[in-house]
Amino acid sequence: MTVTLITGGNAGLGFETARRLKQLGHKVYIGSRDAARGEESATKLGVHFVVIDVTNEESVAQAAAEIEKQEGLLDVLINNAGISGNFASPQEITASMMEQVYQVNVFGTVRVTHQFLPLLQKSAQPVIVNVSSGLGSFGQVLNPEQIESKFNPLAYSSSKAAVSMLTLQYAKGIPNIRINAVDPGPTKTGLTGQGHQTVQEGTDAIVQMATLDKNGPTGIFMSRNGIIPW
């Protein structure tokens, strides 16, 4: 059975991804920093739960130790936890606003990936999926025909661009793990409150990349409609 961890799995895209992967036969752990909310969501889904605050190194290490104790390995890591931050104008953005967003979206991805790599290396077909965004794609943001070009969320967009580059560099440096970035697309969730896609549509690319075998692609940026530009 494929063992999968989804950070930020108690709501939104993470919750729906957990539901779909469980249906596909994965043994799913959802991660949440809020124990009560995480346990409630895990009960609703019929999956497992682990406390994990991606901004706290000790919390991430404890989550890795718990999954190692229970499972001995991890097959799929989905770095889904993220925050939108303050959608202030570029003139109003401060370093402290940026730090808050980067602590979750960027450094959180690094913390979790670092702590769980030893467990992933014990898998026969290890996979990492980093949930990025079209708002972090230079190609999408610069294309006037794309919805991403209509917004200017400096902190969030730059953090997701960083996640995309992390994905590329991890994929180059760890070739035995399938490591890809995904753009869920404009999905209405609690994160942004905007978008026209259903939550199921928003998880299509996540589920696709989470179910790769060892011959699958690595170092690509996918949406539900196919590869998108970095």
C-alpha positions as CSV (number, residue, x, y, z in Angstrom):
1,M,0.0,0.0,0.0
2,T,1.3,3.5,-0.9
3,V,1.9,5.6,2.1
4,T,1.2,9.3,1.5
5,L,1.5,12.5,3.6
6,I,-0.3,15.6,2.7
7,T,0.6,18.8,4.6
8,G,-2.2,21.2,5.1
9,G,-4.5,18.3,4.6
10,N,-7.4,19.3,6.9
11,A,-9.2,21.6,4.4
12,G,-9.4,22.7,0.8
13,L,-7.2,21.1,-1.8
14,G,-5.4,19.0,0.7
15,F,-8.7,17.5,2.0
16,E,-9.9,16.7,-1.4
17,T,-6.6,15.2,-2.5
18,A,-6.7,13.0,0.6
19,R,-10.2,11.8,-0.3
20,R,-9.2,11.0,-3.8
21,L,-6.0,9.2,-3.0
22,K,-7.7,7.1,-0.3
23,Q,-10.2,6.0,-3.0
24,L,-7.2,5.0,-5.1
25,G,-5.9,2.8,-2.3
26,H,-3.3,5.0,-0.7
27,K,-2.8,5.0,3.1
28,V,-3.1,8.7,3.7
29,Y,-1.8,10.8,6.5
30,I,-3.1,14.4,6.6
31,G,-0.9,16.9,8.4
32,S,-2.3,19.9,10.3
33,R,-0.8,22.2,12.9
34,D,-4.2,22.3,14.6
35,A,-4.7,18.9,16.2
36,A,-8.5,19.3,16.7
37,R,-9.2,20.3,13.2
38,G,-6.8,17.7,11.8
39,E,-8.4,14.9,13.8
40,E,-11.9,16.0,12.8
41,S,-10.9,16.0,9.1
42,A,-9.2,12.7,9.3
43,T,-12.2,11.1,10.9
44,K,-14.5,12.5,8.2
45,L,-12.1,11.1,5.5
46,G,-11.3,7.8,7.2
47,V,-7.6,8.5,7.0
48,H,-4.7,9.0,9.5
49,F,-3.5,12.3,11.0
50,V,-0.2,13.7,12.2
51,V,0.4,17.1,13.9
52,I,2.8,19.1,11.8
53,D,3.6,22.8,11.8
54,V,5.7,23.4,8.8
55,T,7.1,26.6,10.3
56,N,8.6,24.7,13.2
57,E,11.6,22.4,12.7
58,E,10.9,20.4,15.9
59,S,7.3,19.8,14.9
60,V,8.3,18.6,11.4
61,A,10.9,16.3,12.9
62,Q,8.4,14.8,15.3
63,A,6.0,14.2,12.5
64,A,8.7,12.4,10.5
65,A,9.5,10.3,13.6
66,E,5.8,9.4,14.0
67,I,5.4,8.2,10.4
68,E,8.7,6.3,10.6
69,K,7.4,4.6,13.8
70,Q,4.1,3.7,12.2
71,E,5.1,2.9,8.6
72,G,8.9,2.7,8.3
73,L,8.9,4.7,5.1
74,L,7.0,7.2,3.0
75,D,6.1,6.8,-0.6
76,V,4.5,10.1,-1.5
77,L,5.0,13.6,0.0
78,I,2.6,16.3,-1.0
79,N,3.9,19.7,0.1
80,N,0.5,21.4,0.1
81,A,0.5,23.6,3.2
82,G,0.5,27.3,2.1
83,I,-0.8,30.7,3.0
84,S,-1.8,33.6,0.7
85,G,-0.5,36.3,3.0
86,N,-1.4,40.0,2.7
87,F,-2.5,40.9,-0.8
88,A,-1.2,44.4,-0.3
89,S,0.1,46.5,-3.2
90,P,3.8,46.4,-4.0
91,Q,4.2,49.8,-2.4
92,E,2.8,48.5,0.9
93,I,4.6,45.2,1.1
94,T,7.2,45.0,3.9
95,A,9.9,42.5,4.7
96,S,7.9,41.2,7.7
97,M,4.9,40.5,5.4
98,M,7.2,38.6,3.0
99,E,8.8,36.6,5.9
100,Q,5.4,35.4,7.1
101,V,4.5,34.0,3.7
102,Y,7.9,32.5,3.0
103,Q,8.1,30.8,6.4
104,V,5.1,28.6,5.3
105,N,5.3,28.4,1.5
106,V,9.1,28.3,0.9
107,F,10.9,27.4,4.1
108,G,8.1,25.1,5.1
109,T,8.6,23.1,1.9
110,V,12.3,22.8,2.6
111,R,11.8,21.8,6.2
112,V,9.3,19.1,5.4
113,T,11.3,17.8,2.4
114,H,14.5,17.7,4.4
115,Q,13.0,15.8,7.3
116,F,11.1,13.2,5.2
117,L,13.8,12.5,2.6
118,P,15.3,9.6,4.6
119,L,11.8,7.9,4.7
120,L,11.2,8.6,1.0
121,Q,14.5,7.0,0.1
122,K,13.2,3.8,1.6
123,S,10.4,3.7,-0.9
124,A,10.6,1.7,-4.2
125,Q,8.8,4.5,-6.0
126,P,9.3,7.8,-4.1
127,V,7.4,10.9,-5.2
128,I,7.3,14.5,-4.1
129,V,4.6,16.9,-5.3
130,N,5.0,20.6,-4.5
131,V,1.9,22.6,-4.8
132,S,2.9,25.8,-6.6
133,S,0.7,28.2,-8.5
134,G,0.2,29.8,-11.9
135,L,0.7,33.1,-10.0
136,G,4.3,32.0,-9.5
137,S,4.8,31.2,-13.2
138,F,6.6,33.9,-15.2
139,G,5.0,32.6,-18.4
140,Q,1.4,32.8,-17.0
141,V,1.8,36.1,-15.3
142,L,3.3,37.7,-18.4
143,N,0.6,36.3,-20.7
144,P,-2.3,38.8,-21.0
145,E,-4.6,36.0,-22.0
146,Q,-4.1,34.2,-18.7
147,I,-6.0,35.1,-15.5
148,E,-2.8,35.2,-13.5
149,S,-1.7,38.3,-15.4
150,K,-4.6,40.3,-13.8
151,F,-3.3,40.1,-10.3
152,N,-0.3,41.5,-8.4
153,P,0.2,39.5,-5.2
154,L,3.9,40.2,-4.7
155,A,4.5,38.1,-1.6
156,Y,2.4,35.1,-2.7
157,S,3.6,35.0,-6.3
158,S,7.2,35.3,-5.5
159,S,7.0,32.6,-2.9
160,K,5.4,30.2,-5.4
161,A,8.0,31.1,-8.0
162,A,10.6,30.1,-5.3
163,V,8.7,26.8,-4.8
164,S,9.0,26.1,-8.5
165,M,12.7,26.6,-8.5
166,L,13.1,24.5,-5.4
167,T,11.3,21.8,-7.3
168,L,13.7,22.0,-10.3
169,Q,16.8,22.0,-8.1
170,Y,15.5,19.1,-5.9
171,A,14.7,17.1,-9.1
172,K,18.2,17.7,-10.5
173,G,19.9,16.8,-7.3
174,I,17.8,13.7,-6.3
175,P,17.2,11.9,-9.6
176,N,15.7,8.7,-8.1
177,I,12.7,10.6,-6.7
178,R,10.0,11.9,-9.0
179,I,9.7,15.6,-7.9
180,N,7.3,17.9,-9.6
181,A,5.4,21.1,-9.1
182,V,1.7,21.5,-9.8
183,D,-0.6,24.5,-10.5
184,P,-4.1,23.7,-9.1
185,G,-5.5,26.6,-11.2
186,P,-8.1,29.2,-10.1
187,T,-9.9,27.1,-7.5
188,K,-12.3,28.6,-4.9
189,T,-10.9,27.5,-1.6
190,G,-10.5,29.1,1.9
191,L,-7.0,30.2,0.8
192,T,-8.1,32.8,-1.8
193,G,-11.9,32.7,-1.9
194,Q,-11.6,33.2,-5.7
195,G,-11.7,30.9,-8.7
196,H,-14.1,29.2,-11.0
197,Q,-12.9,25.6,-10.7
198,T,-14.3,23.0,-8.4
199,V,-12.1,21.6,-5.7
200,Q,-12.0,18.3,-7.5
201,E,-10.7,20.0,-10.7
202,G,-8.2,21.9,-8.6
203,T,-6.8,18.6,-7.4
204,D,-6.5,16.9,-10.8
205,A,-2.9,17.7,-11.3
206,I,-2.0,16.9,-7.7
207,V,-3.5,13.5,-7.9
208,Q,-1.9,12.9,-11.3
209,M,1.6,13.7,-10.1
210,A,1.1,11.8,-6.8
211,T,0.4,8.6,-8.6
212,L,3.4,8.5,-10.9
213,D,5.5,5.3,-11.1
214,K,9.3,5.2,-11.2
215,N,9.2,5.9,-14.9
216,G,7.2,9.1,-14.6
217,P,8.5,12.6,-15.3
218,T,10.5,14.6,-12.9
219,G,11.2,18.4,-12.7
220,I,8.1,19.5,-14.6
221,F,5.3,22.0,-13.8
222,M,1.8,20.6,-14.4
223,S,-1.7,21.9,-14.4
224,R,-4.8,19.8,-15.1
225,N,-4.5,20.8,-18.7
226,G,-0.8,19.8,-19.1
227,I,2.6,21.2,-18.7
228,I,2.8,25.0,-18.1
229,P,5.7,27.4,-18.4
230,W,7.9,28.2,-15.5
